[in-house]
Amino acid sequence: MIKIEDIYNRLNTLSPFELQEKWDNSGLIVGSMSREVTDIVVSLDIDRENLLKAEDKTLFIVHHPLIFSGLKELDFSKYPSNLLEIIVKKDISVIAMHTNFDKTHLNKFVFEEILGFKISLNRDFICTAIGDWRKDELLSHLKSKLKLDTLRIVSPKERIKSISITTGAGASLIDEINSDCFLTGDIKYHDAMSAKSKNLMMIDIGHYESEQFFVDVMSRELENLGVSAIISQSLNPFEFN
């Protein structure tokens, strides 16, 4: 048995919660600092499947906060209240490591250890590499590393000299990108139009697909802190046919 406060303090040392964006809700989402937990589970999100599998008094350490803003009601037929009902009944606790962890760990991990690029510049959510890539070779590389069959691309370039990444949904950062190519997820139509006008290559590498590696880096860092954790990855809400 270990107290949540102990885990929280170790996580805060690893990736300070004060680094999170103002709109974010990282930190202790459900539970109390004095509560003792039996198991620690790491997952990208919380979903019904991994909640039902979890033992009572489990602590979930997740990337995405289950609650982003104030709830005005708890209608147990709707998300996220339907999950909160299970959480409370099973004495489950939840800590989210979101934008703080993006800045300190996740973007770097995906860019270097998953995609194999060498970081030349890193600032907040944006990692950048300098090199020389042909478009077809780059696309093939990304598909292989991320296990994707297809990619949505805005493709004004055949030769790429610099690549930047923001995992998750980073299209709002488009005006801060000075690279030839920007990798991110959840690219919208007007993001694509803007990128094309800027002669910027954009590649949609998926939100879940680019952030699923949270479980790998978080479980490794917990092990380095002397904390044993179970990986119970949440499911991608999308299906592809």
N, C-alpha and C positions, 0 to 999 in steps of 0.2 A: 504494500500500500504506500502511496506517495501523495503528498498534498499538491493541489493544483498550483498553489503559490510557488512551490519549488520549481515546477515545470515552467510556469510563466516567467519567473525570474531568469531561468536559463535561456529561454527563448528571447527574452528582452536583451540579454547580453549578446546573443547570436545575431539578432536583427532587430534593433531598437524600434519599439512600436511608435515612438515619436517621429519616425521617418515617414509614416504613412501620410497619404494625401488628406487634405481637409475633408473631402467628401467620403472618405473611406470609413470602415468600421472594423478595423483589425483589433485584436485583443480578445478578452474573455467575452464571448457572446452569450453563453448559457453556463450557469454554475456559480460557485463561490470559491474564493481563494482558499478558504479553510477546508473545503471538501477533499476527501481522500478518494483516489481512483484506483481501480484494480488493473486495468489495461489501458494502453495508449494506442490509438489507431490513427494512421496517417492516410488522408484521402484528398483528392483535388476538391471535391464537393461532398456534401452530405446528401444521400438519396435514401429512399425507403429500403432498398435492398441491403445496404450496408448497416443501416440502423437496426433492422430486424436480425441481422447476423450477430450484432455486437452483444457482448455480455452486459448485464446491469453494471452501473458505476464505471463505465468506460469514458475516457477522455478522447474526443476526436480533435486532432490538429488538422485543419483544412486550409486551403488557399482562399477560397471565396467565402466571405461572410454570409451566413444564412439570413441575417437581418442587416439590411443596408440603411434603412431609415425607420422612424417610429411607426409602430403598428397601432392602428386605431381599433382593431378588433382581432379576436382569435376565433375565426370561423374554421373549424377543423376539417371542413370539406375543401379548403383552398390552401394553396401553397403560399407561404411556408408554414402556416399554422398546422397543417396536417402532419408535418415532420416534427414540429415543436411538441405536439401532443405525445408522440412516441418518445421523444427525448426526455420530457418531464416524467413520464410514467416509468421509464427505465433508469432514472437518475443519471442520465448521460450528460456530460459536460462538453462544451465546444470552445476551442480557441481558434481564431482565424489569423493567418499570417499572409496578408495580401500585398498591398502596394509597398509596404516596408520590405517584404521579402523579395519582391520583384527587383527593387533597387539594389539590394545587397547580394542576392544569390541567383534567382531563377533565370533572369535574362543572360547572365554570364554563363551559367551552367549549360543552358540550351545552345547558346552560340558556340561555345568552345568544346564542351564535352559530348554534345549530341551531334551538332553540325560540323564540328571540326575546324571552325574558323579561329584565327588568332586575333584577339582584340587589340586594335590600335588606339581606340578612343572609347572611353566609357563615361557616360554622364546620366545620372538618374535612371530613366527607363530605356535609354538608347545605347546599344553596343555597336561598334563599327569596326570593320576589318578592311584593310587595303590589300589589293592584289590584282589579279587579271583572270577573268572568267569569261568563257563563251556562254551565251544564253542557253543553248541546248544542254551543255555540260552542267551548268548550274541547276537547271530544272531537274535533270536526271538525278543529280546528287541530293537535292532536297526531297524528292519523291522517295529515294532509297532510305535516307536517314529518318524521315518522318513516317515512312510506310504509307504513303499516299498514292492512290492510283492516278489522280488528276490534280491540277492546280489551277486556280483562277489567277490570271496575270494581266497586268497592264504593261505592254511590252514595246516601248519605243526604242529600245537599245538591243543591239546584238552582242556588244562587248561591254563588260562591267568591270570597272576599276575599283569600286568601293561598294560595300554592302552594310546595311544597318538592320538591326532587329529590335522589335518590341514585342514580346510574347503577349498573348491574349488579344485585346482590342486596342490597337495603338494608332489607328488612322487619324485620330485627332491631333497627333504630333507631326503631321505631314509637313507643316511649315518650319519645323525644326530640323528636318532631314536635309543634309547636304551631300548625301551619297548618291551614286547612280541607281541603287536598288534598295528598296525598303521591304523587309519581311515582317508581316504582322497578320492578324486575323480580323474577321468581321468587317472586311472592307465593303463599304456601301457604294452604290452607283455614283453618287456625286463625289465621293472620295476618288474614285477611278477617273472621273472627268477632270478633277483638279490635278491629279498626278500626271495625266496625259498632257495637260496644258503646261506643266512644269518640266516636261521631258524626264519624268521620274518613273523608273520601272517599279511597279508594286506587285508583290506576290502574296496572295492570301494563303497562309500556311495553317489557318484554322485556329479557333480559340481553344477548344479542348485539345486539339492535336499539338499545339505548341506549348500548352501549360500542363499536360498530363505528367510531365517529368518532375513536377513538384514533389511527388511521392518519393522519387529516387533521391533527390538532393536533400529533402527534409529528413528522411530516414537515416541517411548517411551522417548528417550533421547531428542528429539526436544521438546516434551511436558514439560520435566523437565527444558528446557531452555526458556519456555514461548512462543514456536512457534507452531502454529497449522498446521498440514500437512494432506494431503489426501493420502491414500495408493492406488496405482494403479499398482498392481504387473504385471510385464512382464510375458509372457508365456514361458514355457519351449520349446526350439526349437526342442526337440526330442519328438517323439511319440513312445509308446510301445504297441506292438501287440502280 
